[in-house]
Amino acid sequence: MVLEKKLCDLSAHAATTILKKVKFVKDIFQDIHDQHGKILLVGGAVRDIVLQKSFDHIQDFDFEIYNLSLAKLTTILKKYGNVDMVGKSFGVLRLHGIDVDWSLQIGRASCRERV
């Protein structure tokens, strides 16, 4: 439980870093939340957080989105620019101009819902 709390705290700190780099991601997070979606930070950024690398050096962010359809997530992201499906068979979307992947997952999010 202590490790999970630490990872949750680090994930929240990473989210703050992302928001500083790309201001409108906060609006995307809010839109996802307003549609009852849950957001988890996953992938290489999590590895870098666990290795306690500087957040300023994390460039690639991956989020898993729960409780939304592909159509709903696409609609949200299109408000912020052109959207490409880079993983059609498993629902990965990329918004032009930022190095963030948004993937759909089935199930419930855990502590990282706080992002």
N, C-alpha and C positions, 0 to 999 in steps of 0.2 A: 504494500500500500504506500509506503514512503517513496519508493521509486516511481510508482505511478503518479503520485502527487508532484514529484519533482519534474517528471516528463510533461505533465499538464502545465505546470508553471512555465517551463521552458518553451512549450508550444505557444502559450499565450504571449510570451515575450517575443517569440519569432513572428507571430501575427502582427504585433506592434511594429516590428521592423519592416515587414512587408508593407504595412500601411504608410510608413514614412517614405518608402521607395515609390510606391504607386498609390497615390491618394484615393483614386476612385475605387480601389478594391474594397474599401470600407463600405461604399454604396452597394457593391455587389454582395458583400456579406450581409448587409441589411436586407437587400431584396430577397436573398435566399432564406434568411430568417423569417421575413414577412410571409413567405410561402410555406412556412413550417419545415423548411429544410434544415438539415444539420451539416456542419462542416468539420472535417478532420484534416489536419496537416499530416501528410504521409511522404514517403520516398526519401530521397537523398537529403533533404533539409532536416528531416528527423534524425537521420544518421549523423549529420553535422552537429546538430544540437546535442546529441548524446556524447559525441566526441568533444564537446565544448569548444567548437570552432567559433570564431567571431561571427556574429550575426551579419555584420557588414559584408562579409565575404560570401554569404549564401546568395546564389544567383537564381537557382532553379527551384520553384515551389510547385508542389503537387497537392491538390486538395481532393478528398473524396467527399462527395455530396450524397447525403442520405435523404430519403423521403420525398424526392422530386422525380418527375419524369424527365426523360431526355428532352422532350418538347418544351417543358417548363424551364429547364435550365438553359436551353438554347435561347428562348425568348428573353430571359433575364440578361444573358451575356450580350445579346444583340443590341441592347440598349446602350452598350458601351463601345461598340465597334463591330468590325467583321469577325465572324466566328468560323473556324475550320474544325471539322471533325477529323481528328488525327488517329482515332482508334474506333472506327465505326462499329466493329464487332463487339467492343466492350465499353463503348460510350465515353470516350475521352474527347473533350473539347478544348480548343485553344483560342484565346482572344488575341487578335493581332496587336502587336505593340508591347506586350508584356510576356515574360517568360514564366507563365503559370499554366499548368494543366489542371483541368477540372474533370474529374471522373465520377461516374454515377455508381453507387453501391446500394445493395439491398440489405436492410437491417437497421439496427439502431447504433447511433454514435455513443461514445462513452465520455470521458472527462474532456476530451478535446472539443466537445460541443461549445465550449466557452469561446472558441475563436469567433 
